[in-house]
Amino acid sequence: MTDSIFNLEQQNSSVDAKIVAGLERVGEVFRVLLWQQSRDTGLSPIQIQVLLFLAFHEPTQCKVGYLAKEFNLTKPTISDAVKVLVQKALVDRITDPLDSRSHHLELTPAGKQMVDQTSSFADVLHGLVQSFGQEQKTILYESLFKLIFELTQRGLIQVQRMCKTCRHYRFDGQIHYCGLLQIPLEAGLLRLDCPEHEQVL
Ligand code: SF4
């Protein structure tokens, strides 16, 4: 049988393989929870994800090209999702006053209501994590942070706004530090999605 983490003989004799299989299960839970919201709202999972992104990010990031990279999808796929959101009066296209060819996307009042309705879709996972002990949470977060950073380095996550890729981030071998906020970043304070993030050039 092929060498694979999905080969149960191999998986069950390797913690590494079991971790990867576990991550796949968690990813499936996100898909299932999103589809539940999708059935309830009549929106597709990507349309819901776009609404949630628009609700919590800067206008400069709320553009079709940026969203395509964010979700690892093509521009036409995002454009189609946005077209439906505009037709349903959940999103407006706002033209840049300095450049009429450029625009960003903004939630309408109905779009904000939809975000209120859908933004708790992952709360079941949040509740479970909250029940973990502090040490367990720190280890889990540090491991996820490292994993996500390595995936960005390999181009598998295209857009990231995490500390380790920010020009304000410092590490002296022991302590992580934010030069902008001027605070030490203990493991729990390291950010995955920071509004002040500035990409290292
Ligand atoms: S600005 Fe944000 S992303 Fe950059 S180091 Fe500080 S906390 Fe991290």
Residues whose N, C-alpha, C, O or C-beta is under 5 A from the ligand:
A	BS01	SF4	R161 M162 C163 C166 H168 Y169 Y177 C178 L180 R191 C194 E196 H197 E198
